[in-house]
Amino acid sequence: MKPIIYNRVDTIFIHVSNLKESVRWYSKLFGLEFKESDYKGPIHTIDMGPGRPGLTLDNHCFDEEYKFMPSNQPLFNLSTDDINIAYKLVKDMGAEIVTEIETFPNLADFTFKDPNGNIIMICTCFT
């Protein structure tokens, strides 16, 4: 039987209050070039690589009833090979650290807030 709903995630939505500044901030976080000419709105999807879901920033500019509320738990995790360098980058970008680096037998992680107050986690796995 062919599934009605596919077992995959196509995009992850991050709700933001200022789309342009959020695109600029996430571009810097991922080391991507931000060009004003590439910014179209009202949503912006960042390509996260082949076979991976996109990261869609959405400010709901056409929804008069929408009330922005940042997440109070991590929305997703991002991967890194070096948790300490990732932590320094996030700190240098001025992000609020929610949890310091925690190290477990198989992984290390920390959480921080994006400029909109959404909580994001960065992890590294030990093999």
N, CA, C and O atoms as CSV, one atom per row, in Angstrom:
chain,resi,resn,atom,element,x,y,z
A,1,MET,N,N,0.842,-1.187,0.000
A,1,MET,CA,C,0.000,0.000,0.000
A,1,MET,C,C,0.890,1.255,0.000
A,1,MET,O,O,1.805,1.372,0.815
A,2,LYS,N,N,0.621,2.161,-0.894
A,2,LYS,CA,C,1.373,3.409,-0.966
A,2,LYS,C,C,0.959,4.306,0.207
A,2,LYS,O,O,-0.232,4.484,0.463
A,3,PRO,N,N,1.961,4.878,0.931
A,3,PRO,CA,C,1.604,5.724,2.080
A,3,PRO,C,C,0.917,7.011,1.644
A,3,PRO,O,O,1.197,7.548,0.572
A,4,ILE,N,N,0.033,7.488,2.474
A,4,ILE,CA,C,-0.625,8.776,2.251
A,4,ILE,C,C,0.297,9.903,2.715
A,4,ILE,O,O,0.446,10.916,2.031
A,5,ILE,N,N,0.911,9.718,3.877
A,5,ILE,CA,C,1.863,10.683,4.426
A,5,ILE,C,C,3.230,10.028,4.424
A,5,ILE,O,O,3.399,8.932,4.958
A,6,TYR,N,N,4.196,10.688,3.829
A,6,TYR,CA,C,5.530,10.118,3.696
A,6,TYR,C,C,6.332,10.228,4.989
A,6,TYR,O,O,6.166,11.172,5.761
A,7,ASN,N,N,7.188,9.264,5.207
A,7,ASN,CA,C,8.037,9.186,6.385
A,7,ASN,C,C,9.309,10.018,6.140
A,7,ASN,O,O,10.396,9.470,5.962
A,8,ARG,N,N,9.150,11.351,6.136
A,8,ARG,CA,C,10.281,12.248,5.916
A,8,ARG,C,C,9.893,13.656,6.380
A,8,ARG,O,O,8.713,13.983,6.502
A,9,VAL,N,N,10.893,14.460,6.629
A,9,VAL,CA,C,10.686,15.870,6.947
A,9,VAL,C,C,11.251,16.662,5.780
A,9,VAL,O,O,12.412,16.484,5.414
A,10,ASP,N,N,10.444,17.532,5.195
A,10,ASP,CA,C,10.889,18.328,4.049
A,10,ASP,C,C,11.483,19.669,4.457
A,10,ASP,O,O,12.432,20.143,3.833
A,11,THR,N,N,10.935,20.280,5.494
A,11,THR,CA,C,11.463,21.555,5.971
A,11,THR,C,C,11.146,21.712,7.447
A,11,THR,O,O,10.186,21.129,7.952
A,12,ILE,N,N,11.947,22.492,8.127
A,12,ILE,CA,C,11.727,22.840,9.527
A,12,ILE,C,C,11.435,24.327,9.546
A,12,ILE,O,O,12.212,25.122,9.017
A,13,PHE,N,N,10.314,24.712,10.155
A,13,PHE,CA,C,9.944,26.122,10.232
A,13,PHE,C,C,10.469,26.737,11.514
A,13,PHE,O,O,10.324,26.174,12.599
A,14,ILE,N,N,11.082,27.902,11.369
A,14,ILE,CA,C,11.473,28.715,12.513
A,14,ILE,C,C,10.682,30.007,12.386
A,14,ILE,O,O,10.792,30.722,11.390
A,15,HIS,N,N,9.896,30.294,13.393
A,15,HIS,CA,C,9.072,31.499,13.370
A,15,HIS,C,C,9.897,32.657,13.910
A,15,HIS,O,O,10.504,32.563,14.976
A,16,VAL,N,N,9.907,33.747,13.158
A,16,VAL,CA,C,10.771,34.884,13.457
A,16,VAL,C,C,9.955,36.169,13.450
A,16,VAL,O,O,8.855,36.220,12.899
A,17,SER,N,N,10.506,37.200,14.066
A,17,SER,CA,C,9.821,38.486,14.077
A,17,SER,C,C,10.367,39.428,13.004
A,17,SER,O,O,9.640,40.306,12.540
A,18,ASN,N,N,11.619,39.269,12.604
A,18,ASN,CA,C,12.221,40.105,11.564
A,18,ASN,C,C,12.914,39.169,10.579
A,18,ASN,O,O,14.015,38.685,10.838
A,19,LEU,N,N,12.266,38.926,9.465
A,19,LEU,CA,C,12.749,37.938,8.502
A,19,LEU,C,C,14.126,38.292,7.947
A,19,LEU,O,O,15.019,37.445,7.928
A,20,LYS,N,N,14.305,39.513,7.502
A,20,LYS,CA,C,15.564,39.904,6.874
A,20,LYS,C,C,16.739,39.741,7.847
A,20,LYS,O,O,17.769,39.171,7.486
A,21,GLU,N,N,16.587,40.234,9.058
A,21,GLU,CA,C,17.661,40.104,10.043
A,21,GLU,C,C,17.890,38.650,10.439
A,21,GLU,O,O,19.023,38.258,10.716
A,22,SER,N,N,16.841,37.856,10.469
A,22,SER,CA,C,16.984,36.436,10.792
A,22,SER,C,C,17.725,35.706,9.686
A,22,SER,O,O,18.568,34.855,9.969
A,23,VAL,N,N,17.427,36.021,8.432
A,23,VAL,CA,C,18.150,35.416,7.309
A,23,VAL,C,C,19.623,35.798,7.396
A,23,VAL,O,O,20.499,34.954,7.205
A,24,ARG,N,N,19.893,37.054,7.681
A,24,ARG,CA,C,21.277,37.517,7.828
A,24,ARG,C,C,21.970,36.751,8.969
A,24,ARG,O,O,23.096,36.286,8.790
A,25,TRP,N,N,21.328,36.612,10.127
A,25,TRP,CA,C,21.914,35.969,11.297
A,25,TRP,C,C,22.179,34.482,11.044
A,25,TRP,O,O,23.269,33.987,11.331
A,26,TYR,N,N,21.182,33.772,10.508
A,26,TYR,CA,C,21.374,32.345,10.241
A,26,TYR,C,C,22.416,32.127,9.149
A,26,TYR,O,O,23.158,31.147,9.199
A,27,SER,N,N,22.485,33.011,8.174
A,27,SER,CA,C,23.525,32.907,7.147
A,27,SER,C,C,24.902,33.010,7.790
A,27,SER,O,O,25.807,32.243,7.458
A,28,LYS,N,N,25.059,33.952,8.704
A,28,LYS,CA,C,26.340,34.099,9.407
A,28,LYS,C,C,26.628,32.854,10.245
A,28,LYS,O,O,27.760,32.371,10.257
A,29,LEU,N,N,25.626,32.330,10.942
A,29,LEU,CA,C,25.807,31.136,11.770
A,29,LEU,C,C,26.337,29.972,10.940
A,29,LEU,O,O,27.211,29.234,11.394
A,30,PHE,N,N,25.817,29.803,9.734
A,30,PHE,CA,C,26.205,28.683,8.877
A,30,PHE,C,C,27.375,29.015,7.949
A,30,PHE,O,O,27.779,28.177,7.144
A,31,GLY,N,N,27.919,30.219,8.053
A,31,GLY,CA,C,29.036,30.595,7.199
A,31,GLY,C,C,28.629,30.786,5.751
A,31,GLY,O,O,29.431,30.560,4.845
A,32,LEU,N,N,27.383,31.203,5.523
A,32,LEU,CA,C,26.875,31.428,4.174
A,32,LEU,C,C,26.907,32.915,3.857
A,32,LEU,O,O,26.740,33.756,4.740
A,33,GLU,N,N,27.119,33.221,2.606
A,33,GLU,CA,C,27.093,34.610,2.175
A,33,GLU,C,C,25.645,35.096,2.157
A,33,GLU,O,O,24.760,34.396,1.666
A,34,PHE,N,N,25.406,36.281,2.686
A,34,PHE,CA,C,24.081,36.890,2.634
A,34,PHE,C,C,24.127,38.026,1.638
A,34,PHE,O,O,24.889,38.981,1.796
A,35,LYS,N,N,23.303,37.912,0.611
A,35,LYS,CA,C,23.205,38.964,-0.396
A,35,LYS,C,C,21.803,39.545,-0.333
A,35,LYS,O,O,20.816,38.810,-0.363
A,36,GLU,N,N,21.718,40.856,-0.245
A,36,GLU,CA,C,20.407,41.517,-0.229
A,36,GLU,C,C,19.559,41.075,-1.419
A,36,GLU,O,O,18.344,40.925,-1.290
A,37,SER,N,N,20.187,40.867,-2.573
A,37,SER,CA,C,19.439,40.503,-3.778
A,37,SER,C,C,18.826,39.101,-3.673
A,37,SER,O,O,17.855,38.805,-4.370
A,38,ASP,N,N,19.375,38.239,-2.819
A,38,ASP,CA,C,18.831,36.892,-2.652
A,38,ASP,C,C,17.639,36.859,-1.708
A,38,ASP,O,O,16.885,35.887,-1.682
A,39,TYR,N,N,17.475,37.913,-0.943
A,39,TYR,CA,C,16.408,37.965,0.046
A,39,TYR,C,C,15.117,38.400,-0.631
A,39,TYR,O,O,15.017,39.523,-1.125
A,40,LYS,N,N,14.135,37.515,-0.654
A,40,LYS,CA,C,12.883,37.818,-1.346
A,40,LYS,C,C,11.693,37.938,-0.384
A,40,LYS,O,O,10.855,38.821,-0.564
A,41,GLY,N,N,11.603,37.073,0.627
A,41,GLY,CA,C,10.461,37.072,1.537
A,41,GLY,C,C,9.227,36.575,0.829
A,41,GLY,O,O,9.319,36.416,-0.389
A,42,PRO,N,N,8.110,36.313,1.416
A,42,PRO,CA,C,7.829,36.498,2.839
A,42,PRO,C,C,8.381,35.375,3.741
A,42,PRO,O,O,8.358,35.490,4.966
A,43,ILE,N,N,8.872,34.297,3.125
A,43,ILE,CA,C,9.593,33.272,3.868
A,43,ILE,C,C,10.939,33.096,3.180
A,43,ILE,O,O,11.122,33.515,2.037
A,44,HIS,N,N,11.873,32.477,3.878
A,44,HIS,CA,C,13.176,32.212,3.285
A,44,HIS,C,C,13.627,30.841,3.737
A,44,HIS,O,O,13.669,30.569,4.937
A,45,THR,N,N,13.969,29.968,2.793
A,45,THR,CA,C,14.429,28.629,3.132
A,45,THR,C,C,15.926,28.527,2.877
A,45,THR,O,O,16.420,28.845,1.795
A,46,ILE,N,N,16.633,28.073,3.908
A,46,ILE,CA,C,18.068,27.856,3.814
A,46,ILE,C,C,18.294,26.396,3.460
A,46,ILE,O,O,17.793,25.495,4.134
A,47,ASP,N,N,19.043,26.175,2.409
A,47,ASP,CA,C,19.377,24.814,1.983
A,47,ASP,C,C,20.348,24.222,2.991
A,47,ASP,O,O,21.402,24.800,3.254
A,48,MET,N,N,20.000,23.078,3.553
A,48,MET,CA,C,20.824,22.443,4.577
A,48,MET,C,C,21.624,21.266,4.029
A,48,MET,O,O,22.204,20.500,4.800
A,49,GLY,N,N,21.661,21.114,2.704
A,49,GLY,CA,C,22.466,20.062,2.103
A,49,GLY,C,C,21.622,18.958,1.501
A,49,GLY,O,O,20.440,18.824,1.818
A,50,PRO,N,N,22.232,18.169,0.634
A,50,PRO,CA,C,21.505,17.102,-0.062
A,50,PRO,C,C,20.866,16.108,0.919
A,50,PRO,O,O,21.504,15.649,1.866
A,51,GLY,N,N,19.617,15.795,0.672
A,51,GLY,CA,C,18.906,14.810,1.474
A,51,GLY,C,C,18.495,15.296,2.850
A,51,GLY,O,O,17.983,14.515,3.652
A,52,ARG,N,N,18.709,16.569,3.138
A,52,ARG,CA,C,18.365,17.127,4.456
A,52,ARG,C,C,17.187,18.083,4.311
A,52,ARG,O,O,17.011,18.705,3.263
A,53,PRO,N,N,16.383,18.200,5.360
A,53,PRO,CA,C,15.280,19.166,5.278
A,53,PRO,C,C,15.808,20.594,5.252
A,53,PRO,O,O,16.858,20.885,5.825
A,54,GLY,N,N,15.088,21.470,4.596
A,54,GLY,CA,C,15.450,22.877,4.583
A,54,GLY,C,C,15.097,23.526,5.906
A,54,GLY,O,O,14.340,22.967,6.699
A,55,LEU,N,N,15.642,24.699,6.139
A,55,LEU,CA,C,15.339,25.480,7.331
A,55,LEU,C,C,14.599,26.718,6.850
A,55,LEU,O,O,15.201,27.609,6.251
A,56,THR,N,N,13.299,26.779,7.106
A,56,THR,CA,C,12.455,27.847,6.582
A,56,THR,C,C,12.157,28.872,7.662
A,56,THR,O,O,11.547,28.556,8.683
A,57,LEU,N,N,12.594,30.102,7.427
A,57,LEU,CA,C,12.322,31.211,8.332
A,57,LEU,C,C,11.037,31.886,7.864
A,57,LEU,O,O,10.882,32.184,6.680
A,58,ASP,N,N,10.116,32.125,8.798
A,58,ASP,CA,C,8.787,32.634,8.450
A,58,ASP,C,C,8.369,33.686,9.473
A,58,ASP,O,O,8.360,33.421,10.675
A,59,ASN,N,N,8.020,34.889,8.990
A,59,ASN,CA,C,7.582,35.933,9.918
A,59,ASN,C,C,6.070,36.151,9.903
A,59,ASN,O,O,5.580,37.066,10.564
A,60,HIS,N,N,5.329,35.339,9.173
A,60,HIS,CA,C,3.857,35.392,9.154
A,60,HIS,C,C,3.333,36.780,8.808
A,60,HIS,O,O,2.318,37.210,9.355
A,61,CYS,N,N,4.007,37.479,7.916
A,61,CYS,CA,C,3.627,38.856,7.604
A,61,CYS,C,C,2.233,38.980,6.987
A,61,CYS,O,O,1.664,40.072,6.976
A,62,PHE,N,N,1.674,37.884,6.475
A,62,PHE,CA,C,0.336,37.952,5.878
A,62,PHE,C,C,-0.757,37.441,6.810
A,62,PHE,O,O,-1.924,37.382,6.422
A,63,ASP,N,N,-0.391,37.075,8.029
A,63,ASP,CA,C,-1.342,36.517,8.987
A,63,ASP,C,C,-1.585,37.531,10.099
A,63,ASP,O,O,-0.814,37.602,11.055
A,64,GLU,N,N,-2.650,38.313,9.976
A,64,GLU,CA,C,-2.941,39.372,10.951
A,64,GLU,C,C,-3.218,38.833,12.351
A,64,GLU,O,O,-3.012,39.546,13.334
A,65,GLU,N,N,-3.679,37.596,12.460
A,65,GLU,CA,C,-4.014,37.002,13.747
A,65,GLU,C,C,-2.807,36.377,14.446
A,65,GLU,O,O,-2.892,36.015,15.620
A,66,TYR,N,N,-1.697,36.250,13.742
A,66,TYR,CA,C,-0.536,35.561,14.296
A,66,TYR,C,C,0.119,36.380,15.388
A,66,TYR,O,O,0.318,37.586,15.244
A,67,LYS,N,N,0.456,35.707,16.492
A,67,LYS,CA,C,1.184,36.336,17.587
A,67,LYS,C,C,2.482,35.557,17.765
A,67,LYS,O,O,2.464,34.369,18.089
A,68,PHE,N,N,3.601,36.228,17.553
A,68,PHE,CA,C,4.896,35.565,17.656
A,68,PHE,C,C,5.186,35.163,19.094
A,68,PHE,O,O,5.059,35.965,20.019
A,69,MET,N,N,5.583,33.892,19.264
A,69,MET,CA,C,6.020,33.385,20.562
A,69,MET,C,C,7.210,32.462,20.309
A,69,MET,O,O,7.050,31.426,19.664
A,70,PRO,N,N,8.394,32.811,20.801
A,70,PRO,CA,C,9.557,31.948,20.581
A,70,PRO,C,C,9.394,30.623,21.324
A,70,PRO,O,O,8.669,30.534,22.314
A,71,SER,N,N,10.079,29.607,20.827
A,71,SER,CA,C,10.036,28.307,21.496
A,71,SER,C,C,10.801,28.390,22.806
A,71,SER,O,O,11.754,29.161,22.925
A,72,ASN,N,N,10.390,27.602,23.787
A,72,ASN,CA,C,11.126,27.577,25.051
A,72,ASN,C,C,11.870,26.255,25.237
A,72,ASN,O,O,12.403,25.985,26.313
A,73,GLN,N,N,11.904,25.447,24.203
A,73,GLN,CA,C,12.652,24.191,24.161
A,73,GLN,C,C,13.374,24.153,22.816
A,73,GLN,O,O,12.944,24.813,21.870
A,74,PRO,N,N,14.464,23.390,22.713
A,74,PRO,CA,C,15.155,23.333,21.419
A,74,PRO,C,C,14.221,22.882,20.294
A,74,PRO,O,O,13.483,21.907,20.435
A,75,LEU,N,N,14.269,23.609,19.178
A,75,LEU,CA,C,13.460,23.265,18.014
A,75,LEU,C,C,14.076,22.104,17.232
A,75,LEU,O,O,13.364,21.297,16.635
A,76,PHE,N,N,15.398,22.033,17.244
A,76,PHE,CA,C,16.151,21.022,16.496
A,76,PHE,C,C,17.589,21.118,16.965
A,76,PHE,O,O,17.934,22.005,17.746
A,77,ASN,N,N,18.427,20.214,16.496
A,77,ASN,CA,C,19.847,20.343,16.802
A,77,ASN,C,C,20.646,20.454,15.518
A,77,ASN,O,O,20.277,19.908,14.478
A,78,LEU,N,N,21.734,21.168,15.619
A,78,LEU,CA,C,22.688,21.313,14.536
A,78,LEU,C,C,23.935,20.533,14.924
A,78,LEU,O,O,24.232,20.378,16.109
A,79,SER,N,N,24.660,20.046,13.933
A,79,SER,CA,C,25.846,19.223,14.195
A,79,SER,C,C,27.125,20.025,14.025
A,79,SER,O,O,27.191,20.974,13.245
A,80,THR,N,N,28.131,19.619,14.772
A,80,THR,CA,C,29.466,20.187,14.643
A,80,THR,C,C,30.494,19.107,14.941
A,80,THR,O,O,30.216,18.149,15.662
A,81,ASP,N,N,31.680,19.273,14.380
A,81,ASP,CA,C,32.783,18.373,14.709
A,81,ASP,C,C,33.533,18.858,15.938
A,81,ASP,O,O,34.210,18.069,16.597
A,82,ASP,N,N,33.423,20.165,16.265
A,82,ASP,CA,C,34.139,20.724,17.405
A,82,ASP,C,C,33.194,21.602,18.223
A,82,ASP,O,O,32.937,22.752,17.866
A,83,ILE,N,N,32.693,21.062,19.295
A,83,ILE,CA,C,31.703,21.759,20.135
A,83,ILE,C,C,32.264,23.047,20.722
A,83,ILE,O,O,31.528,24.021,20.883
A,84,ASN,N,N,33.548,23.068,21.042
A,84,ASN,CA,C,34.149,24.261,21.647
A,84,ASN,C,C,34.247,25.417,20.662
A,84,ASN,O,O,33.977,26.563,21.022
A,85,ILE,N,N,34.631,25.126,19.424
A,85,ILE,CA,C,34.697,26.180,18.406
A,85,ILE,C,C,33.283,26.671,18.076
A,85,ILE,O,O,33.076,27.872,17.903
A,86,ALA,N,N,32.311,25.758,17.987
A,86,ALA,CA,C,30.924,26.150,17.722
A,86,ALA,C,C,30.400,27.044,18.847
A,86,ALA,O,O,29.730,28.043,18.588
A,87,TYR,N,N,30.703,26.685,20.082
A,87,TYR,CA,C,30.284,27.477,21.237
A,87,TYR,C,C,30.860,28.891,21.147
A,87,TYR,O,O,30.149,29.870,21.372
A,88,LYS,N,N,32.145,28.990,20.818
A,88,LYS,CA,C,32.787,30.305,20.702
A,88,LYS,C,C,32.138,31.135,19.595
A,88,LYS,O,O,31.892,32.327,19.781
A,89,LEU,N,N,31.858,30.517,18.445
A,89,LEU,CA,C,31.201,31.231,17.346
A,89,LEU,C,C,29.863,31.804,17.800
A,89,LEU,O,O,29.575,32.980,17.573
A,90,VAL,N,N,29.057,30.979,18.433
A,90,VAL,CA,C,27.727,31.415,18.881
A,90,VAL,C,C,27.857,32.543,19.907
A,90,VAL,O,O,27.125,33.530,19.843
A,91,LYS,N,N,28.785,32.395,20.849
A,91,LYS,CA,C,29.020,33.459,21.849
A,91,LYS,C,C,29.478,34.741,21.170
A,91,LYS,O,O,28.997,35.826,21.498
A,92,ASP,N,N,30.416,34.619,20.213
A,92,ASP,CA,C,30.934,35.792,19.511
A,92,ASP,C,C,29.852,36.492,18.699
A,92,ASP,O,O,29.945,37.693,18.445
A,93,MET,N,N,28.822,35.748,18.289
A,93,MET,CA,C,27.706,36.340,17.556
A,93,MET,C,C,26.732,37.045,18.498
A,93,MET,O,O,25.774,37.676,18.051
A,94,GLY,N,N,26.984,36.933,19.807
A,94,GLY,CA,C,26.142,37.624,20.781
A,94,GLY,C,C,24.914,36.842,21.217
A,94,GLY,O,O,24.026,37.399,21.863
A,95,ALA,N,N,24.849,35.563,20.875
A,95,ALA,CA,C,23.682,34.761,21.253
A,95,ALA,C,C,23.684,34.510,22.760
A,95,ALA,O,O,24.737,34.366,23.381
A,96,GLU,N,N,22.501,34.463,23.323
A,96,GLU,CA,C,22.346,34.129,24.738
A,96,GLU,C,C,22.491,32.617,24.909
A,96,GLU,O,O,21.748,31.847,24.301
A,97,ILE,N,N,23.434,32.203,25.724
A,97,ILE,CA,C,23.628,30.779,26.000
A,97,ILE,C,C,22.587,30.352,27.031
A,97,ILE,O,O,22.448,30.985,28.077
A,98,VAL,N,N,21.858,29.282,26.736
A,98,VAL,CA,C,20.832,28.768,27.652
A,98,VAL,C,C,21.436,27.692,28.539
A,98,VAL,O,O,21.279,27.730,29.760
A,99,THR,N,N,22.129,26.731,27.933
A,99,THR,CA,C,22.844,25.722,28.714
A,99,THR,C,C,24.283,25.688,28.221
A,99,THR,O,O,24.537,25.729,27.017
A,100,GLU,N,N,25.205,25.614,29.144
A,100,GLU,CA,C,26.618,25.497,28.825
A,100,GLU,C,C,26.880,24.139,28.178
A,100,GLU,O,O,25.988,23.293,28.123
A,101,ILE,N,N,28.093,23.932,27.693
A,101,ILE,CA,C,28.443,22.647,27.092
A,101,ILE,C,C,28.293,21.546,28.139
A,101,ILE,O,O,28.866,21.617,29.226
A,102,GLU,N,N,27.523,20.543,27.791
A,102,GLU,CA,C,27.358,19.357,28.633
A,102,GLU,C,C,27.951,18.186,27.869
A,102,GLU,O,O,27.677,18.001,26.683
A,103,THR,N,N,28.767,17.397,28.557
A,103,THR,CA,C,29.423,16.265,27.906
A,103,THR,C,C,28.900,14.969,28.504
A,103,THR,O,O,28.852,14.795,29.721
A,104,PHE,N,N,28.512,14.072,27.619
A,104,PHE,CA,C,28.001,12.756,27.975
A,104,PHE,C,C,28.917,11.721,27.331
A,104,PHE,O,O,29.799,12.093,26.557
A,105,PRO,N,N,28.737,10.429,27.627
A,105,PRO,CA,C,29.630,9.425,27.030
A,105,PRO,C,C,29.686,9.455,25.496
A,105,PRO,O,O,30.755,9.251,24.921
A,106,ASN,N,N,28.558,9.706,24.826
A,106,ASN,CA,C,28.531,9.632,23.360
A,106,ASN,C,C,28.363,10.966,22.654
A,106,ASN,O,O,28.450,11.026,21.428
A,107,LEU,N,N,28.124,12.036,23.401
A,107,LEU,CA,C,27.905,13.326,22.752
A,107,LEU,C,C,28.146,14.472,23.721
A,107,LEU,O,O,28.212,14.287,24.936
A,108,ALA,N,N,28.274,15.663,23.143
A,108,ALA,CA,C,28.322,16.903,23.903
A,108,ALA,C,C,27.378,17.873,23.220
A,108,ALA,O,O,27.214,17.836,22.001
A,109,ASP,N,N,26.756,18.745,24.009
A,109,ASP,CA,C,25.817,19.707,23.422
A,109,ASP,C,C,25.743,20.964,24.267
A,109,ASP,O,O,26.198,20.998,25.410
A,110,PHE,N,N,25.156,22.001,23.677
A,110,PHE,CA,C,24.780,23.212,24.405
A,110,PHE,C,C,23.596,23.826,23.670
A,110,PHE,O,O,23.344,23.508,22.508
A,111,THR,N,N,22.871,24.707,24.355
A,111,THR,CA,C,21.730,25.381,23.735
A,111,THR,C,C,21.905,26.888,23.854
A,111,THR,O,O,22.572,27.388,24.758
A,112,PHE,N,N,21.289,27.592,22.919
A,112,PHE,CA,C,21.371,29.047,22.871
A,112,PHE,C,C,20.107,29.582,22.220
A,112,PHE,O,O,19.327,28.832,21.634
A,113,LYS,N,N,19.918,30.898,22.334
A,113,LYS,CA,C,18.757,31.544,21.715
A,113,LYS,C,C,19.183,32.274,20.450
A,113,LYS,O,O,20.215,32.944,20.418
A,114,ASP,N,N,18.362,32.132,19.399
A,114,ASP,CA,C,18.581,32.934,18.198
A,114,ASP,C,C,18.098,34.356,18.498
A,114,ASP,O,O,17.587,34.594,19.593
A,115,PRO,N,N,18.238,35.301,17.580
A,115,PRO,CA,C,17.841,36.689,17.874
A,115,PRO,C,C,16.358,36.854,18.204
A,115,PRO,O,O,15.955,37.873,18.764
A,116,ASN,N,N,15.542,35.850,17.856
A,116,ASN,CA,C,14.111,35.914,18.142
A,116,ASN,C,C,13.745,35.214,19.439
A,116,ASN,O,O,12.576,35.203,19.825
A,117,GLY,N,N,14.723,34.629,20.119
A,117,GLY,CA,C,14.470,33.943,21.386
A,117,GLY,C,C,14.183,32.463,21.236
A,117,GLY,O,O,13.934,31.784,22.232
A,118,ASN,N,N,14.210,31.939,20.007
A,118,ASN,CA,C,14.027,30.499,19.799
A,118,ASN,C,C,15.260,29.759,20.300
A,118,ASN,O,O,16.384,30.215,20.092
A,119,ILE,N,N,15.059,28.626,20.957
A,119,ILE,CA,C,16.170,27.859,21.493
A,119,ILE,C,C,16.625,26.816,20.472
A,119,ILE,O,O,15.825,26.048,19.938
A,120,ILE,N,N,17.938,26.815,20.218
A,120,ILE,CA,C,18.564,25.910,19.270
A,120,ILE,C,C,19.645,25.113,20.024
A,120,ILE,O,O,20.276,25.636,20.943
A,121,MET,N,N,19.847,23.869,19.636
A,121,MET,CA,C,20.880,23.024,20.242
A,121,MET,C,C,21.960,22.724,19.211
A,121,MET,O,O,21.670,22.515,18.033
A,122,ILE,N,N,23.206,22.705,19.667
A,122,ILE,CA,C,24.305,22.253,18.830
A,122,ILE,C,C,24.932,21.053,19.524
A,122,ILE,O,O,25.205,21.084,20.723
A,123,CYS,N,N,25.158,19.979,18.738
A,123,CYS,CA,C,25.687,18.719,19.272
A,123,CYS,C,C,26.902,18.252,18.485
A,123,CYS,O,O,27.076,18.577,17.311
A,124,THR,N,N,27.721,17.492,19.161
A,124,THR,CA,C,28.764,16.726,18.499
A,124,THR,C,C,28.701,15.312,19.066
A,124,THR,O,O,28.544,15.127,20.272
A,125,CYS,N,N,28.822,14.331,18.203
A,125,CYS,CA,C,28.792,12.933,18.636
A,125,CYS,C,C,30.200,12.380,18.656
A,125,CYS,O,O,31.008,12.676,17.776
A,126,PHE,N,N,30.491,11.575,19.665
A,126,PHE,CA,C,31.792,10.936,19.790
A,126,PHE,C,C,31.683,9.520,19.248
A,126,PHE,O,O,30.769,8.781,19.612
A,127,THR,N,N,32.604,9.145,18.386
A,127,THR,CA,C,32.568,7.788,17.828
A,127,THR,C,C,33.706,6.961,18.350
A,127,THR,O,O,33.836,5.791,17.988
